[in-house]
Amino acid sequence: MTHIFAITNQKGGVGKTTTATNLPASLVAMKRKVLVVDLDPQGNATMGSGISKNDIDLSVYDVITGKAGCAEAIVATPEAGYDLLPANGDLTAAEVELMSVKMKEHRLQYALAEVKHHYDYIFIDCPPSLNMLTVNALAAAEQVLIPMQCEYYALEGLAALMDTIQSIQKVVNPKLEIGGLLRTMYDPRNSLTNDVSDQLKNHFGDKLFSSVIPRNVRLAEAPSYGTPVLQYDRSSKGALAYLALAGELVRRVEGVKPPDTEHLTGSV
C-alpha cells in the first residue's frame, strides 16, 4: 500500500523542504521505496537531493500540464536514495496553464496514479502558499504533514492552514487527514517553545509527533552539498532526529516496529 503525504505550511522557513528530503532519506535507510515530488517552483527539494534544477529535461511542470508522463520525468537520486519528480522555475507557468483545464485540482493525482504502486511512500513538497499547486498536492495526498516552529506567529498560521484543509476536505478530497504536526528548529531551553509545544499537545493530542527536529548546523549545511543530512553527517543530531521521526511514522502508518537503525549512525 502506498502512503501519500503532502508536506505543507503556508508559512515559509519552517523546515518544510528540509523535512521533504530528510524524512524520505531516513525511510530509504529503513528499506522503504520512496518518491519525492518537488511541487515548489523554487526547486529547493530538487537541489537538496543532488539534482541540478537547471539541467533536468523533464519536470513536474511537464507532468501536470500533460506534456509528459510521470514515469518519464522521475529521476533517481544516488546520494539520497529515493526517486524524485523534480521542479524548477517552469512550474510558475503551470497555474496559468491549468486555469482552462478540466479537473485542474486533480492533475497531480491522476499523474501519480501511473507510478504510485512502485512506492511505499510518496512525499509532496508544497510551495509556502495556497495556490493551485498546493491544492493539487492536497487533492493527491491521503495525509498532511505539517512542519512548524514553536513560536507565536506559527499558531496563527496554523489556524489558517486548518481552515484550508477543511475546505479541501469539503470540496476536493474528503479522504484527506492530518497525518501529523512536526516541531522543527526546536529549542527546549526557550520558554516560548515549551509554551507553544504544550498548546499543540493539548489541542492536537497524538497528531503531534513525539519526535522533534532541533536546530542543527549540519542539517542547515547539508542542502548546499546536495544531500540529506543522513549522508552528510549521519551522527549529527539532525540525522538522528529524522531517523527517529521516520521510525515514528512507520509505527503510525504501518503498525509495525521499524528495523534497528543503530548501524546507520554509528555510536553516538
N, C-alpha and C positions, 0 to 999 in steps of 0.2 A: 504494500500500500504506500502511496506517495503522500507525503505531508507537505503542504504548500503554505509558506509563511510570507506575508508582506511585512517588511521591516519599515516602520514609518513613524514619523513625528513631524508635525507641521512647524516645529521649532528647529532651526538648524544648529549645528555644533553640539549635538548631544551624544555623539558616538554611534550614529546610525550606520554609516558606511564602515566604520571600524568593526561593528558587530556583523555586518553583512559579509565581511571577508574572514574574520577570525573565528566566528562560530562555525561556519561551514568547514574551515580547515581543521578545526578540532573534531568535527564529526567524521571527516575523512580519516583522521587518525584512529577513530573508533570503527573503521571498516565500513562506513556508510557511503553510499554513492550520492553525490550532491551536485546540484546545478545552482549557480548563482546568476540571477537576472539583474543586470545593471539597467535600471529604468530612470536614471538621473542623467540629463544631458551633460553634466559636468564630467561624467565618466570616471569618477574617483574610484569606484569599486573595480573598474577595469584596470586602471593604472596600478592600484594597490594589489592587484592579482598578478602583476608582472606582464601585462599586455599593453602595448602602446595603443592608445585610442586613436592616434593619427595614422596608424599603419594597418588597421583592420579593413578587410574587403567588404564584409557584410556586418551589420549591427542589428540591434533590436529595432531600430527605426525601419529597416528593410522588412523585418518580420511583421510588425504590427500594421504596416501600410500595405502588406500583401505583395511586396516586391521579391520576397524570398521566403523559403520555408524555414522553420525553426532549426531543424537539423543541419541545414546548410550554414547557418550563422554561428552555431555553437563552436567554441574553441576550447582546447584543453589548456590548463594552466600547470605547467610542470612543477613550479615551486609550490603552489598552494595545494594541488592535488584534486581540485574539483573542476567541473566543467563550467564554462562561462558563456553567457549570452551578452556580449559586450555593448557598450554605448559610447557615443561621442556627441559632438555638437549638432550633428544631423538631426538628433532627436527633437530639437526645439521646433523643427518644422512639422513634426508629427501631429501636434494638436490642431493646427490649421487644416491639415490634410484630412484629419479624421472628422472634422465638423460635418461633412456631407456624406459620411459613410453610415450605412445602416448598422445598428447594434454596435456602435463605436465603443461602448463601455466594455465590450467583451472580446475585443480583438486579441488581447494577450491571452486570455483564457482559451480561445479557440486555437491559437498558435501552440500553446504548451500542451494541448491535448495530443499533439503529434508525438511528443517525446517524453511525457511525464512518467510513463511506465518504466522508463530506464533508470529512474532515480528513487531513492528513499526519501530525500528531502529536496525541496526547491525553495530558495530564498530570493525574494524580490526586493531590491534596494530602491526605495521610492525617493522622488525629489522632495525637498523640505517645504512643500506647499501642496494645497489641494487643487489639483488640476486634472485634466483628462488622463494623464499618465498615472497619477495616483489612483484615480477611480478604476482604471484598468487593472492595476495591481490588486486592489481590494475586491474587484469582481472575480479575479482569478484565484485568490487565496482562500484557504479554509480558516486560517487564523491570522491574527495581527500580533506582531511582536513589537512592543513599544519601548525603545531605549529612552531614558530620561535622566537628567541631573536632578539631584535633590536640592532644589532651590525654589524660592517663592514663585518666580515667573513661570517655572515649569508646571506648577499646579494649574495656573491659569490656562496655559496652552493645552494641558491635558484635558481640561473640561471641554474645550473647543473640539479636540480630537474625538472625544467620546460622542459628541453630538454628530460629528461627521460619520463615524462608524455606524451609529444608529440610523442615520439617513440612508447609508449604503445598504444596510440590512433590510430596510423597508422597501427600497426601490430596485436595487440591483442584485444583491446577493444575500438572501435570507439565511443562508447557512454560515455566514461569517461570524467568527467568535473572537473574543480577546484571548490570545494564546498565552500572554504573559507580559508583565512590565519588568523591565530590567534597569536597575540603578547603575548608572555609569559615572565615571570620574568621581568615584565615591571616596570621601574623606571622613572617617568616623570621628576625627578629632573636632570637626566642625559642628557646633550645636544646631545650626540650621539644618544641616544634613540629617542629623538624628531626628529633629522635629518633623521634617517633611517625610522621612522614612517611616516614622510612626504613623503619620496620617495615611500614607499609602497602605500600610499593613492593615489599618482599621477599615479602610474603605474597600480595598481590593482583596484582602484575605490571601487565599492560596493562589490567586492570579499573579501575585508578586513573587518573582523568583527569589529564592534564598540566596543564590549566588549574586555577588556584586562585582562590578568591574572597577578597580581602583585607578586613580591617576598613576600613570606609569610611563616613564621616559621611553622605555623600549617599545611600548605599544604605540607611542607617538612617532617613533623613528621608523618603524617597520615599513609603512607605506612608501617612504621615499626610496626604499630598496626594492619595491615591487614585490613584497612578500608578506604573508601573515606573520604575526609575532611568533608563532609556534616554530616556524622555520628560521626566524631571525635570532631569537634567544629563547629557547624552549624552557629555560629555568627561570625566566622572569616572572614577576607577579602577574603581569598581563596575560602571559601564556597559560599560567596555572588557573587564572580566573576564568578564561574562556573554556578551558578543558572542564572545569567544574560546571560551568553553565551547560556545556554540551551533554555532560552526564545527567544533569538535572532534566534537560529537555528530553533525552532518551527515556528516562524513567517516566516522565509525564505522558508522552505520546505513544510510546511503545509498551509501557508497562513492564519493562524488563530492566535488570541491572546492567549497566554498560560494562564492557571489558575493562580490566585494570589498565590504567594509563601511566603508571609509575615509570615504565620503561621509556616513555616518550619524553619525560622531563629530566630524568636522572635524579640523583639525590639532591634534595633542596632543604 
